[in-house]
Amino acid sequence: MKTSSCKAKGRILQQKIVSMLLELFKGKLTKDDVKSTSMGVSGVDVPLSTRAKELIPFDIEAKCQEKLNIWGAIKQCETNTEEGRIPLVVFKRNRSEIYCTLKFEDLLKLQRPLKVEFKSNDLKDRVDGIVNIAFINLRDRLKEVF
């Protein structure tokens, strides 16, 4: 496959990621907040504005390849990730769904329950229920996006 065709496939995946993030955060983010980079530009593949970074904890590396060197992709993503953000490799191949990978520890950080002290068990149970629903919603949204 020609280099230009490979780059076009990568660009299409980047644009799909941008589109999905803008749809997820409709009304909160604009095209100026989430962009797709040109092929060959160093850094993350989907640069985010300061506003977008407040909502999206990931620095994204996109790979659209039939035979992906996942370890190389992870290393590249980690190299380009800003401190305090979560490196996320988003990948696919022809006629496949879009997948992503991140460190298991980072996934657990997203799921970490809140530590709050309560004077009443009734109130604690209600808040625990709300927090659990919030985590389920986050998980479901991540499944939809990635």
Secondary structure, DSSP 8 states (H G I E B T S, - for coil): --HHHHHHHHHHHHHHHHHHHHHHTBTTB-TTTB----TT-SS-SS-B-HHHHHH--EEEEEEE-SS--HHHHHHHHHHH--TTSEEEEEEE-TT---EEE--HHHHHHHH-------S-HHHHHHHHHHHHHHHHHHHHHHHHH-
